[in-house]
Amino acid sequence: MALWLEATRNIDDVAAADIAAAEGYTRIAPDVKLGDNVRIFAFVNLYGCSIGDNSKIGTFVEIQKNATVGVNVKVSSHSFICEGVTIEDDVFIGHNVSFINDKYPRSTTGNGQLQTESDWQVVKTVVSDGIASIVGSRAGFRAPVKRSENNNCQ
């Protein structure tokens, strides 16, 4: 597994000190599954997810547990990929894209207590593979969504 942490935009000349700096500002939990040649920029938070070969994760991205990013995927900066989201191969995710995995998001239960994981169910979202699958900047998706290669949302 080759992992490339980047602290600068100059990807042709990344010094060891720059990689160490990126590691200091990036959190990759031990349960993350990374493919070969994954490139991760600074200020990224990854836990319990999987990322396929040759994918690129931009600055200020969070990918939660049980989320899957396919092969050759580019996730641009300031994006949020929550639990239950599957981004298949060869997909481009633009800047500041957010997914919501709950049809009826609430912070509290009916009796006013903060919700826990047992109070709701994850609703899955799939962005299908293919070169035509592009999610534009500032897009938001509230589950359930299946975005197919012909760009129709269902």
Rosetta blueprint (number, residue, H / E / L):
1 M L
2 A L
3 L E
4 W E
5 L E
6 E E
7 A L
8 T L
9 R L
10 N L
11 I L
12 D L
13 D L
14 V L
15 A L
16 A H
17 A H
18 D H
19 I H
20 A H
21 A H
22 A H
23 E H
24 G H
25 Y L
26 T L
27 R E
28 I E
29 A L
30 P L
31 D L
32 V L
33 K E
34 L E
35 G L
36 D L
37 N L
38 V E
39 R E
40 I E
41 F E
42 A L
43 F L
44 V L
45 N E
46 L E
47 Y L
48 G L
49 C L
50 S E
51 I E
52 G L
53 D L
54 N L
55 S L
56 K E
57 I E
58 G L
59 T L
60 F L
61 V L
62 E E
63 I E
64 Q L
65 K L
66 N L
67 A L
68 T E
69 V E
70 G L
71 V L
72 N L
73 V L
74 K E
75 V E
76 S L
77 S L
78 H L
79 S L
80 F E
81 I E
82 C L
83 E L
84 G L
85 V E
86 T E
87 I E
88 E L
89 D L
90 D L
91 V L
92 F E
93 I E
94 G L
95 H L
96 N L
97 V L
98 S E
99 F E
100 I E
101 N L
102 D L
103 K L
104 Y L
105 P L
106 R L
107 S L
108 T E
109 T L
110 G L
111 N L
112 G L
113 Q L
114 L E
115 Q L
116 T L
117 E H
118 S H
119 D H
120 W L
121 Q L
122 V L
123 V L
124 K L
125 T E
126 V E
127 V E
128 S L
129 D L
130 G L
131 I L
132 A L
133 S L
134 I E
135 V E
136 G L
137 S L
138 R L
139 A L
140 G E
141 F E
142 R E
143 A L
144 P L
145 V E
146 K E
147 R E
148 S L
149 E L
150 N L
151 N L
152 N L
153 C E
154 Q L
